[in-house]
Amino acid sequence: MSSAPLAGTARRVLILAVAALVALAMSVVVTAGRAAAAPGPSFTNPVVPTPNSADPTLVFHNGFYYYVATTWTADVVMRRSATIAGLRSAPEQVVVRTGGTTMWAPHLEMVDNRWYLYYSVEQTGGPRRTHVAQSAGSDPMGPYTIRGIVNLMPNNGWAIDASLLRLNGNLYMTFSAFASDGLQSLFIAPMTNPWTAGAFGTRISAPTLAWERQDGAVNEGSFALQRGGRTFLTYSASHCNGPNYKLGMLEYRGGDPLAASSWTKFPNPIFQRNDANGVYGPGHHSFFTSPDGTETWIAYHANSSASQGCGTTRTTRVQKISWNADGTPNLGVPVSTSTVLQGPSGEVMPAYARISNRHSGLCLDDYNWVTTPGAEVRQWTCNGLAPQDWQITPAADGYSTITNRHSGLCLDNYNFGTAPGSEVRQWTCNGLAVQQWRITSVGGGYSTLTNRHSGLCLDNYNFGTAPGAEVRQWTCNGNNAQQWTIS
Ligand code: AHR
């Protein structure tokens, strides 16, 4: 370290002068060469790991995906991410404390600018029934108020896997329940509002075909898919305890939607196990649209072994679907967990991202809200505040600059360090290599950030886990202290 402060100061002034010139040049080059907003990062399945990863509902709304799935606990938890690739590491937030037990198959849907969560739970002394919670406003993250039980079957009967269907200007609920013949079948009920059934459900599909009766005769997990004026009701068939759980499909043919005669069943499954790809029991799905509205995707759960069943081994996978020439959906085959998929069309990183460390779970933070060059960067409990909002701007050669929302300063390899342990601070953005970071996905929604000048990685120094833990640069070694989620 120089012992002559004047030399040090003069050096920094000179560097700043040079930086100003270079930055000017760079700003022209960067501006001229600035990349268009990159599509969402690629990913591999599963996009959400166990345990809360079966029976997924995935919705894209106002720039973010919102994800809910079976938890087997008393709670409904939700994940939020700007990209599919970021789902895995997106924190789970409890959005409904149901007051019941073993929450199954939450379905998230907006009706008249309010979000509704439909889920089934068991309650002391009563059968498993469908409950509904309503958001206070238009934020899918809530808060929610439980509106109660949707009374779908006589005698407070068992009912699960509820989802909504809009048809002919009316609102319906499709769900699974046991009919008088003992078959777990698909039912439909008219809704007078999103939380009230106008009548008990009527059966529109029973598990009568051989492929619906493997390991147990079941029809459940219904989800409507509408396109070109046609209405398909897709559902899960056979028992989730076996590898032959699969998807089937009905189509509405006109008439009273409450009448079974208004629906026809396609004779063959539309999505099922693929042993070559190592995917077993794919089912209990939902469909979602890509951010730009041009693609339809399916989210479903599956096991990676034929011997696994309905427990917490089922993980969430997503893939794009297509459409056949006759207008029916083509779901293809469930892809292998080694298949790299491009994120849905129109995915973009949010204007600001939170950067959190895999080891500490803490967020990169403009420490003490400082706004002057040299401001420290540390880790702090994630709080969603501006000092933890970072704008990632593509620069040249696959590098990016990372600007703090509160300070307006750039993440900077302080003093042009090149040795392990070199400091990371914030400095006036100048476009120099010390402020350029290569973000490299290492899978699972995690990335490393490598400084262009030092070649070192952004590092949770000394594996800190307490708020205030230091952030420095260290030789890239791939461990969790150097893995960050950007979401
Ligand atoms: O995963 C829990 C339950 O098991 C779901 O509600 C149902 O679809 C599945 O069979």
Residues whose N, C-alpha, C, O or C-beta is under 5 A from the ligand:
A	BS01	AHR	A54 D55 T70 W104 A105 I160 D161 E220 G221 C240 H284 C310
